[in-house]
Amino acid sequence: MYQKTVLKNGICVVSENIPHIRSISIGIWITTGSREEDSEEKGISHFIEHLVFKGTESRSAHDIAKEIDSVGGVLNGFTEKEYTCFHAKVLDQHCPLALELLSDIFLNSIFDPNEIERERNVVLQEIKMVEDTPDDYIHDLFNQVFWGGHSLGYPIVGKKERVSSFDRETICRYFDDHYRSNHLIISMAGSFDHAEVIQRIEDKFGGLHERVEMGKGKSPEPSPRIGVFPRDLEQVHLCLGTKGIPQTHSMRFASYILNTLLGRGMSSYLFQEIREKRGLAYSVYSYRPAYYDAGQLVVYAGTEKGSLKEVIRLIMEQFDKLRREMIREEELKRVKEQLKGNLLLFLESSDSWMTRLAQNEIYFGRYIPIEEVIKGIEGVTSEELNQLAQDLFREELFCLTVLGPIEKTELTRDLLSFG
């Protein structure tokens, strides 16, 4: 059963009682992420996500780790472009402990200067790790090229020069300005009593103040360019993409199906054409990042230098196929079943339910029943898919980013044509 309560200070609590499972997942979601950072703050949300686990007024970092481990639970966090989350998963009997730990790290973190320096080095190592992992790094490079100078183009983890500059005063000021009650969603899923949990949350978070609204930043505009980043690697890694649609767009269900047909799973067009039939890549797939006012549809592949242009040609062929040809009804039905199966399997765990509740609240401001999503998927027609493909797969919108042993002069815009 779904329930929603908004506290007097603006905190939104959403919950789903799932009595047949033993676990409970709790997430504290803040509707601020890397997108909201200005040029001097790039990477600070991710840095704060690390620091809140490094000690409070009553617990050391070791105490926090020991308490959650002692009940077999998980306590962690992550930062995205438009939100940050601190979350815990425990057996239902340990719900009070999970709420206690999450509230303590959120409300009482001390941001000790010594811990800041230690964790700064950890984050700098994380940045280096990403940069040393080309099949990860290429996505950051693609965003940088695709979004131009917009904040969506900056890596969530930040860059070495900026992360090295954050001092305690800057960190505390940013936290105090952004991590406020009216930008806070507490999401819970599992077996628990909603009213009892609300009382505990009010006791812990009732004194948190609202944030002064700062307004939305400028909406991004895609930059259809080619970006080449030469590096001595065994493979060439590429991302080739176009604009997508926002999270709440009326065509979102069609976009799920379009992405699945194109490059999600072993039966997808890209996997079959590039890996199975020709053996040109071990990894090839597509994905569709979506934000409140923008989106992308991106293909990734890793291949040898001599096959790069052939792989690009094959990707373009699949784009062209989707915009020129109607999907056969039996194929459309198969992909709909794939998506519905993926969704229902995803929701086998309490943490997946918790995540879905929060994201629905962030982007839609309401609960979206599973039945509504399934109905939306089932209602997509071949004509809608074809129209969406024609809207997205246009030569003037394509952006290509390549990382590997290749020079800028080797790639030209004519590669991104349907000719």
Secondary structure, DSSP 8 states (H G I E B T S, - for coil): -EEEEE-TTS-EEEEEE-TT-SEEEEEEEES--GGG--TTTTTHHHHHHHHTTSBBSS-BHHHHHHHHHTTT-EEEEEE-SS-EEEEEEEEGGGHHHHHHHHHHHHHHB---HHHHHHHHHHHHHHHHHHHT-HHHHHHHHHHHHHTTTSGGGS-TT--HHHHTT--HHHHHHHHHHHS-GGGEEEEEEES--HHHHHHHHHHHHTT------------------EEEEE---SSEEEEEEEE---TT-TTHHHHHHHHHHHHSSTTSHHIIIIIITT---S-EEEE--B-SS-BEEEEEEEE-GGGHHHHHHHHHHHHHHHHHS---HHHHHHHHHHHHHHHHHHTTSHHHHHHHHHHHHHHTSS---HHHHHHHHHT--HHHHHHHHHHH--GGG-EEEEEES--GGG--GGGGS--
